[in-house]
Amino acid sequence: MQRTLVLIKPDAVQRGLCGEIIARIERRGLKLAAMKLVQVTPELAHRHYGAHVDKPFFEGLVRFITSSPLVAIAVEGENAVDVVRTTMGATNPVEATPGTVRGDFGLTIGMNLIHGSDSPESAATELALFFDDGEIIDYERDIDGWIIES
């Protein structure tokens, strides 16, 4: 099993899309292992988006991600990173396939509704930024035998 971080960004929270996005993740067969509403601080934003600190859009990104609460979710499942990224759609919503979160609800790159870790390694790092030890729960679901081949 693989874990990844999903952030339902401030624009999706403000638009009332949290339930729809969570439902899409669950309908793919992924399991929620932790979830919370977070008001991102500038410090957390800098840590999360540190790779972009020298890019011209960095300050705008920090302003956006700290502008309103977001929903942080630890998601678990087979190939969770790739499944989440496919469910999200292309970063630019104009290029995102219909049926994806961004393809169905997004219009601009700056407000693209959702973040998902891009690799298992970045997932581990990002999960540690948003969840403390003990907040991510291991549990069994009865339906997993109907979702995941043994």
N, C-alpha and C positions, 0 to 999 in steps of 0.2 A: 504494500500500500504506500501511496505517496501523499504527502501533504503540501498544500500551497496556500498562499495568502490571496484573498480577494478583498478589495476595497470598493465598496459602493460609494462613489465620490459625492461631494457636496451637491452637485447639480442633480444627481439622481435622487438624493434625499429630499431636496427641495421640490422636485417634481413628483414625489410620491411613487417612485418606481422601485423601492426596496423590495416589496413583496413579490413583484413580477420578476425581478432579477434573481432573488433567492429561489423562487419556484422553478425558474429555468435551470439553475444549478442542480437542484434536487431532482428534477425530472430527468436530467442526464444520468442520474444514478449516483451522484456524489453525495457524500455524507458531511453534514455540518459537525465540526468537532469543537468549535468555539465561535462566539459571535458577541459583539458589543458595539454600542454607539460611542464614538470617540470624537472629541474636539481636538484636532491636531494642533499642537503648538508649533511656533516657528522652529524651535529646536528639533522636534521630531521630524518636521518637514525637511529640514536641512540634512538630517541623518538619512531619511528615506530616499531623498532625491540627490544625494551627495555626488553621484556620478555626473550630474548635469550642472554643477555649480558654476562652471565657466561658460555656459551657453547663454545666449541672449534672452531666452525665454524663462530662465531659472526664477527670477524674482516674481514674475507673473504666476508661475506654477506654485510657488510658495504662498502667494496671496490667495490663489484659488483654493488650494487644499486646506488652508486655515480659515476660510471664509464662513464655513458652516460645518456642522458635524458630518461625519461619514460613518459608515458601518464597516467594521473590520470583521472578517470571517476567516477562520481556519477551515479549509475544505480538505476532505480526504477521499481517496479512491484510486482505482487503477489508472495510471497515467494522468493523475489529477492536473498537473501543470498544463499539459497539452489539451486536455478536455476543456479546462476553463478558458484557455486562450482561444480555442475554436469557438466556444460559446460566446465569448466577448465580441469577436469579429476584429477586423483590421483597425489599427490605431486611428486612422482617418475614417470617420464614419461614412464619408462619401464613397469610399472604396470598400466598405464592409458589406458582406453578403446579407441580403434580406434573410430574416430568421435568426440573425445574431443580435445580441443586445445593442451593439452600436449601429448595426444595419437597420434595426427597427426603430430606434429611439434617438440616435445621435445625428448632429448636423456639422459640428466643428471638431477639430483636433483638440482644441483647448478645453472643451467641455465634452468629454467622451465617456462619461458616466461610470466607468469601471476600470479598475486596475487588477491585473493578475500577474503573479511572479512569472519571470520568463525562463526559469530553470529550477531544478530541484535545489541547487546551491543557493540561488538568490531567494528561493522560498524559505529556506531555513533561516537565513539572515533576516529577511523581512518579517517572518512570523515572530522572531525574537524581539523585534522593535515594537510590535503591537500587542503581544501577549506575554504575560509573566509565567513563570513555572507554575504548573498546576491549573492554569486556566484552560488549556487544551485537554479535552476529555477523550479517553479511549473507551469505546463501548461497541457492542455488537448490535447489528440490526438484523432482524429475522429475514428481511427481504434481500439481504446481500447475496444469498444463494441463488436468487432469481435474477441478479444483475451481473455477478462476476463468476466466470467459469472457474471451477476448481481444477 
